[in-house]
Amino acid sequence: MKRLSLLLALTLLLGGCGYYVEVNEKSYVIALGVDKGKNDLIKVSFLFTSPDSGDEDGGGEKKKEKDIVTLEAPTVYSAIRLLDTFRSKRIDLTHTKLIVFSRELAEKGIEHYVTEFVNTRDFRPSVYLCVSEGKAEKFFHSIEPKQDLYIEKYIDRLFGKVTNNSVNEAYLYYDYFNSSPGWGGNILPLVGVAQKENMEAAETRFEYVIPDDFSANYTAREIPIDKEDAAVLCGYAVFDDKRMVGTLGLMESSLVRMLTKNLPNGQFSIYYPPNDSYYSVDLHQIYRSKINVTVGNPDIIDIRVRIMGEFTGVDSAFKSEEDYDKFLRYLDETFSAKMKALFDRTQKEFRSDVFNLGDYAKRSFLTIDDWKAYDWESRYTSAVIRPHVIVQINDYGELRDAPEEEG
C-alpha cells in the first residue's frame, strides 16, 4: 500500500510543466520586416499589435494601433536577442503572419534568410512572404486597417485567398521552395507605399496610345490613390536563383494567374478599336493551362490557356453574330499578345525561366545527368514560346455550358 502511494505521488510530479510560459507573458510578432542596414548589418522591424483591449468607452478602436520596433543587427535572430533585452515579455514568432524583404535586400539575395526561417520551428509554414519596393519599415508604418479591427486580420485579407487582388499568395514553405511545374517559386508578391502625388501624375500621363487596362501596368508604389502613404499590394517581384531581378505590374499579375489556373475573378476593361469603345468583362478560369515542351533546336514551348467570362453589363454594340465573333477573336489575339510579351520579358530582360517551364522539358530525359547536361537555363532564353489564349464570353446574359476540358 505504501509502495502504491509512493508511485501515485511520483506520477503527480511527472505531470508538471517545468518550462511553460503563460500566454499573457509573451509578446507576439505579427509581421517582420528586413531592410539593408549600414555596412554588413540588416535592419529588422518587428510589428506588434497594441496590448490595449479597447478605449475607455469600450469602442475597441485601440486594437488597430501598432507597435513597431526596428533594430540593427548582423542577423534576424541576433535582432531578436537584442529585442528581448528591453521587452518585458518573451518574443514569440509562432503567430507571425507576414515577412517583408526590402527590394534593396532582395536584389542581393534572400535565400539564406528564408532558409533560416524554414529551418526553425519559430515560424509557421503559412507565413506570407513578400517584397517591398521601398523600406519594409516604412510599409509597416503605412498600414492602416480601416475596415479590420485587428492588424493580423487585415494581413490575412490582403494576402489570403479571400482577396480579389490579382496577386497570388506566397507562403514560407510551399510556394517558395517547393514550386510545382509551370507555377514557379520565382515570384513573390510586391508591396509598397503609394504617394498622393501619383494621382496627379496619372491624370496627366494616361496613355490613349494603348488605351486598355494593360497601359496602366502599375507596380505597388505607382498606384494613383488620393491618400498619402497608402500601403499597397500590387504586382510581383521576380527572382532568379532567389535573387530579385525585376518586377511585374498589376495587369501582368493577371496573366500570371491565368498561367497558373488561379484567376478566380478578374475584371478587365477591354478597348475595342473597331467600335472605339470600352467593354467591361468578368473573366475566370475553369481548366488548368496546357503546357507542352518539345526539346530540340530550338526548344518549342506551346501554352494553351482557356478563359471563360461574361459582360458585366448588357451592351447592344454587336449587331450580328459575325461582329460578336470578331470581338472574341480580338480578345484571343490581345491576350495572346500580352502573354507573349510577358514571356519575352522573362527571356530577354530577366533571362530566367520564371514559371519553371523546364519542369515540362525535363520529362523528355531519362536521367538527371542527361537533364543537367542539356543546360536548360541557357537554352530557355532562345526557346520559341507560343502562348495561345482562348476567351469565351457569354453574350447578353445567356447561360452557356462550360466547354469540356481538352484531353
Residue pairs with C-beta under 8 A, 6 or more apart in sequence:
21 90
25 89
25 90
26 89
26 90
26 91
26 92
27 48
27 87
27 88
27 89
27 90
27 91
27 92
28 48
28 49
28 92
28 94
28 95
28 96
29 46
29 47
29 48
29 91
29 92
29 93
29 95
29 96
30 47
30 48
30 49
30 95
30 96
30 97
30 98
30 151
30 152
30 155
31 46
31 47
31 96
31 97
31 98
31 99
31 100
31 140
31 151
31 155
32 44
32 45
32 46
32 47
32 76
32 93
32 96
32 98
32 99
32 100
33 44
33 45
33 47
33 99
33 100
33 101
33 102
33 132
33 135
33 136
33 137
33 139
33 140
34 42
34 43
34 44
34 45
34 76
34 99
34 100
34 101
34 102
34 105
34 110
34 113
34 136
35 42
35 43
35 44
35 45
35 102
35 104
35 105
35 135
35 136
35 137
36 42
36 43
36 102
36 104
36 105
36 108
37 43
37 72
37 73
38 72
40 74
41 72
41 73
41 74
42 72
42 73
42 74
42 75
42 76
42 79
42 105
43 70
43 71
43 72
43 137
44 70
44 71
44 72
44 73
44 76
44 79
44 80
45 68
45 69
45 70
45 136
45 137
45 140
46 68
46 69
46 70
46 71
46 79
46 83
46 91
47 66
47 67
47 68
47 140
47 143
47 151
48 66
48 67
48 68
48 69
49 63
49 65
49 66
49 67
49 150
49 151
49 152
50 62
50 63
50 64
50 65
50 66
50 67
51 67
52 62
52 63
52 65
53 60
53 62
53 63
54 60
54 61
54 62
54 63
55 61
55 62
60 149
61 149
63 149
63 150
64 144
64 145
64 148
64 149
64 150
64 151
66 140
66 141
66 143
66 151
68 137
68 140
68 141
69 83
70 137
71 79
71 82
71 83
72 79
73 79
73 82
75 116
76 113
76 116
76 117
77 116
80 91
80 93
83 91
84 90
84 91
93 122
93 123
94 122
94 123
94 124
95 124
95 152
96 123
96 124
96 127
97 127
97 128
97 152
97 155
97 156
97 159
98 127
98 128
98 130
98 155
98 159
99 117
99 123
99 127
99 128
99 129
99 130
99 172
100 130
100 131
100 132
100 136
100 139
100 140
100 191
101 110
101 113
101 129
101 130
101 131
101 132
101 136
102 131
102 132
102 134
102 135
102 136
103 131
103 132
103 133
103 134
103 237
103 244
106 131
106 188
106 237
106 239
106 243
106 244
107 243
107 244
107 245
108 243
109 241
109 242
109 243
110 242
110 243
110 244
111 241
111 242
111 243
114 129
114 172
114 176
114 177
114 242
117 123
117 127
117 172
118 172
118 173
118 177
123 172
124 172
125 171
125 172
125 173
125 174
126 171
126 172
127 171
127 172
128 155
128 159
128 169
128 170
128 171
128 172
128 189
129 170
129 171
129 172
129 175
129 176
129 188
129 189
130 159
130 170
130 188
130 189
130 190
130 191
130 233
130 237
131 188
131 189
131 190
131 191
131 237
131 244
132 138
132 139
132 190
132 191
132 192
132 220
133 190
133 191
133 192
133 193
133 219
133 220
133 221
133 247
134 192
134 193
134 221
138 193
138 229
139 191
139 192
139 193
139 231
141 229
142 193
142 229
142 230
142 231
143 151
143 154
143 231
144 231
145 151
145 153
145 154
147 154
148 154
148 157
156 162
157 163
158 165
158 233
159 169
159 189
159 233
160 169
161 169
164 265
165 233
165 234
166 250
166 251
166 253
166 254
166 257
166 266
167 189
167 190
167 233
167 234
167 235
167 236
167 253
168 175
168 187
168 189
168 256
168 257
168 260
168 262
169 175
169 189
170 176
170 185
170 187
170 188
170 189
175 183
175 185
176 185
176 188
177 185
178 185
179 185
179 186
179 356
180 356
180 359
181 291
181 356
181 359
181 360
182 259
182 260
182 289
182 291
182 355
182 356
182 357
182 359
182 360
183 260
183 355
183 356
184 353
184 354
184 355
184 356
185 356
186 238
186 239
186 240
186 352
186 353
186 354
186 355
186 356
187 236
187 237
187 238
187 239
187 248
187 256
187 354
188 236
188 237
188 239
189 233
189 235
189 236
189 237
190 219
190 220
190 233
190 234
190 235
190 236
190 237
190 247
190 248
191 220
191 231
191 232
191 233
191 234
192 219
192 220
192 221
192 231
192 232
192 234
193 220
193 221
193 229
193 230
193 231
193 232
194 220
194 221
194 222
194 223
194 224
194 225
194 227
194 229
194 230
194 232
195 221
195 228
195 229
196 225
196 226
196 227
196 228
198 221
198 222
198 223
198 224
198 225
199 224
199 225
199 226
201 224
202 216
202 224
203 224
206 215
206 216
207 215
209 215
211 271
211 278
212 269
212 270
212 271
212 334
213 251
213 268
213 269
213 270
214 251
214 338
216 250
216 251
217 249
217 250
217 251
217 252
218 224
218 234
218 235
218 249
218 250
219 234
219 235
219 247
219 248
219 249
219 250
220 232
220 233
220 234
220 235
221 232
222 234
223 230
223 232
223 234
223 250
225 232
234 249
234 250
234 253
235 247
235 248
235 249
235 250
235 252
235 253
236 247
236 248
236 252
236 253
236 256
237 244
237 246
237 247
238 244
238 245
238 246
238 247
238 248
238 346
238 350
238 352
238 354
239 245
239 352
240 350
240 351
240 352
241 352
245 350
245 351
245 352
246 345
246 349
246 350
248 256
248 342
248 345
251 338
252 342
254 263
254 266
254 268
255 335
255 338
255 339
255 342
256 342
256 355
257 263
257 266
257 285
258 285
258 289
258 305
258 307
258 335
258 339
258 389
259 289
259 303
259 305
259 339
259 355
260 289
260 355
261 285
261 287
261 288
261 289
262 285
263 283
263 284
263 285
263 307
264 284
264 285
265 282
265 284
266 282
266 283
266 284
267 280
267 281
267 282
267 283
267 312
268 280
268 281
268 282
268 283
269 278
269 279
269 280
270 278
270 279
270 280
270 281
270 331
270 334
271 277
271 278
272 278
272 279
272 327
272 330
274 326
274 330
275 317
277 317
279 311
279 315
279 317
279 327
280 311
280 312
280 313
281 309
281 310
281 311
281 312
281 331
281 393
282 309
282 310
282 311
282 312
283 307
283 308
283 309
283 391
284 307
284 308
284 309
285 305
285 306
285 307
285 308
286 306
286 308
286 402
287 306
287 405
287 406
289 303
289 304
289 305
289 306
290 302
290 303
290 304
290 305
290 406
291 301
291 302
291 303
291 304
291 357
291 360
292 301
292 302
292 360
293 299
293 300
293 301
293 302
293 357
293 358
293 360
293 361
293 363
293 364
294 300
294 301
294 302
295 361
295 364
295 374
298 379
298 382
298 383
298 384
299 361
299 379
299 380
299 382
299 383
299 384
300 383
300 384
300 386
301 357
301 360
301 383
301 384
301 385
301 386
302 386
302 388
303 339
303 385
303 386
303 387
303 388
304 387
304 388
304 390
304 406
305 335
305 339
305 387
305 388
305 389
305 390
306 389
306 390
306 392
306 403
306 406
307 335
307 389
307 390
307 391
307 392
308 392
308 394
308 402
309 391
309 392
309 393
309 394
310 393
310 394
310 397
311 393
311 394
311 395
311 396
311 397
314 396
314 397
317 323
318 324
318 327
318 395
324 395
327 393
328 391
328 392
328 393
331 391
331 393
332 388
332 389
332 390
332 391
335 389
335 391
336 387
336 388
336 389
339 387
339 389
340 385
340 386
340 387
343 385
343 387
346 352
346 353
346 354
346 355
347 380
347 381
347 382
347 383
347 385
348 381
351 381
352 380
353 376
353 377
353 380
357 380
358 376
358 377
358 380
361 374
361 376
362 371
362 376
365 371
365 374
392 400
392 403
394 400
